[in-house]
Amino acid sequence: MKSLKGKTAIVTGASRGIGKSLASVVADLGGNLVIAARTEGPLRETAEELAKKFKVKVVPVPTDVTKLSDLENLVNKAKDSFGGIDILINNAGVSSQYPFEKQPFDDFESLVHTNYLGYIRLIRLVINDMIKNKSGAIINMVSGSTLCDPLPRNFLVYSSLKVGLRAFSKGLFWEMRDHGIKITSILPGVTDTDLTGKLKEITAETSRLMSTEAIENAVRFALTVPANVCPLEIAVINQQTPWTAPVIPFKQVHPGK
């Protein structure tokens, strides 16, 4: 297994859930970490836990990804602590489940700034150093809902922004591949975390929920493939998620032979 010893990764939304699991993957591979989340207490606890368990350096930086100044501070702290940034895992996110006509206006701004602008601003802040070094890996947590056409009802704003992020990531791959920089999108299904636990109906049947293990394995794969290989997209879909229905109808009528 490829080692990340001597490498440094930023992971956002890392104090719990998927983000904490992905930070654990980096640490298990020997990489140092700069982890970000809004709430300082749980973030520091996670940093101490990972540093003790994996014997790597972990720097917690309280960060609100909706604020450009916080993102600039995050990148500067990473550079000050480790000299550079080799890996960026954009994971911070918020969800919102409403019929569009009932969705609060405040939700729009929160979703845009957290799930889209926060990602591309942070990429913009690290990308020039990666270009200079002719290496780097950027992993964006997108959504399995982007596989659906039409998008899942009650998630139109959330999913449409994720569609935009997915398109941006594909385009960025083509711009960055000659600089030795890998861009990977992870498209997970509904996962058993605090975020999805608040969603109505989607999580009513626990059999529909994945653990974070499958996503961890996808990210581990993306970070350990040979230098000349880039997993552009990895879709990790739990078979019982209702979101698979628009992709593969549950009831299919096959023509007779």
N, C-alpha and C positions, 0 to 999 in steps of 0.2 A: 504494500500500500504506500502510495506517495506520501511523503512527509511535508508538512507546512512549517517545519522548524525554521525560525528566522524570518518568517512572514508575519505580517500584521493585517488583521481584518477588523473592519467596522461592521457591527451588526446593530441595526435599529430595532426598536420594539423588543428588546432583548431581556427584559426583567422576568418574563413569564411566557408560557405558551410556546408557540412555534419558534419565536425569536430566541428564547432561552435554549430550546432544543438545538437550533442551528448554531448558536454560539458554542454549545457543547461539542458539536461535530468539529468545528475549527480547533477547539482546545484539544480534543482527542487526537487530532492529527498533528498536534505540536505547535500550532500557531498562537501568537499572542493576540490579545483582543482589546478592542475599545468598544464597550457596549453602551448603548443609548436607550433611554426611556424617559418618560416625563416624571415619574415618581421616584424620588431619590432613595428612600428607604429600601424598597424591594430591589432596586437596581444595585445598591451596594451589597446587599445580602447575596444576590446572584453572583456578583464579582468575587466575593470572598469564597463562595461555594465552588465556583469553577477553578479559581486559582489553587485552592486546597486540593481539589480532586485530581486535576490534570497537571499540576506543577508548571503552569504557564503564567505569564504576566497578564493581568486583566485590569484595565483602567475603566471605571464607570464614569460616564459623563451625562448628567441629567440634561435632557434635550427635548424640546418641543419641536417636532419636525415641521410644524406649520410656520415657524419663525426662521427667516433666513439668518439672522444673527446667531441663533442657537446652532444652526448647521455649520456656520463658519467657525464657531467656537469648537464644535465637535471635531472638525477636520484639523484645526490648529492644535488641539490637545493631542490628537493622534500623532501628528508630526513631531510635536515637542517630546512626546513619550517614547516614540519608536523610530523617528526619523523619516517615516514614509508610510504609505498605505498601499498594500498589495491586493487586498480583497475588499469589496464592498457588498454586503448583503442587505438590501433594502427590504425590510419586513414590516415596519410600523404600519398600522392600518386601523381604520374604524369601519364599522358596518352600519347599515341602516335599512330597515325593512318597512316600507310603506307603499300603499297604492300611490301613484304619483300625485294624484289630486289632493292627497292628504299629507304629503310630505312637508315638514316644516322647512321654511326658507333657510334657517340656520344650518340645516343639514347639508345643503348644497356646498356652502363655503367650507365646512368642516371636511367633507369628502374630497373636494378638489384639492385643498391645501395639504391634507394628510396623505391621501392615496395616489395623488398624481404629482402635484408640484413639489411635495417633499422629496419624492424619488428623483425627479429630474434635476432639481436644484443640487441635491447632494452629489449626484453623478457629475454635474458640471463642475463642482468644487474639487473633485478628485481626478477628473479625467486628464487634465493637462500634465500632471505629474506621471500618470500612467503612460501617456504618450511619450513623454521624455524618457521614461525607463524602458519603453518598448515591451511592456508586459503589464498584466493586471487581469483581474476577474471581477465582473460585476454580475450579481445574481439578484433578480427582481422577483419578489413574490407577487404573482399576478392573481389569477383566479380560474378555477375550472368552469365557472359560469360563462367565461368568454367563448367556450366551445359551443354554447347554445345559440340557436337561431330559430325563433326570436329569443331575446334575452329573458331570463326568468322573471316572471311578473313579481312586483313588489321590490325588485332590486334594480330598477332601470338606471337610476343615476349611478349607483355603486358599480354596477357591471359595465355600463358604458364607459366610465372612466378607466376601468380595468382593460377594456378593449383598446382604448387609446394608449394605455401603458404598454400593452402587448405589441401594438403596432410600432410605437416608439422604440421598443427594445429590439425588434427585428431590424428596423432601419439603422439603429445605432451599431448593430453587429456589422452591417455592411460598411459603415464609415470607419469602424475601429479595427477590423480584422487585419488590415495591413500594418497596424501598429502593434500587433501581438497581444491585443486586448480581447478577452472573451466576454461575451454578453449572453447570459442565460436567463430565460424566463421559466419559473416554476408555476404550473397550473394545478393547484391542489383542489380536491373535492372538499366536502364539508368535514372539518376536523374537530375532534373533541378538545376544545379550548374554552377559556372564559368568553372569548368573543362570540363563538358560534352558540354557546350555551344560552345566550340571550335571544336567539332568533326563534320566533314562533314557528310551529309546524315543522320546519326543516329538521329540528332536533327532537321531535316528539318520539321518534323511534330510534333508540340508541344504536340499533344495528346499522343505521345509515352513517354513523360517524366513524371516521378513521382515527387511529392514534397518530401521533406525530412521527412515528418511526419510519413510515414510508417516505415522508417528506425529508427526513434526515438522510435517508439512504440516497434520495435523488440529489441532494446537495453534496453529499460525500462523493457521489459519482462525478458530478460536475467539477468538483475541485481536484479530482485525482486522475482525470483522463490525461493522455499524453499531450505534450505541448502543442502539437499540430491538430488537435481535436477540440471542437467547441460544441457542446450540446446546446443547440439553439433554444429548444423548448422541451420541457419534460412535463407531461401531463400525468398526474397521479390522482386517479379518480376511484373513489370507493363505489363498488358496484351497485349499492342500494340507494345512492343519493337520488333524490327526485330530479336533480338537475340533468341527469343523463337522459331523461325522457325525450326532450326535444332533439337530442342527438341520435339516440337509438330508441325509437318508440317501443314501449314495453310490450304492446300487443302488435304483432306484425302478421299480415296476411300474405302468404307466399303463393305465387301462381302455381297452378297444377302443372305436372309434367306433361 
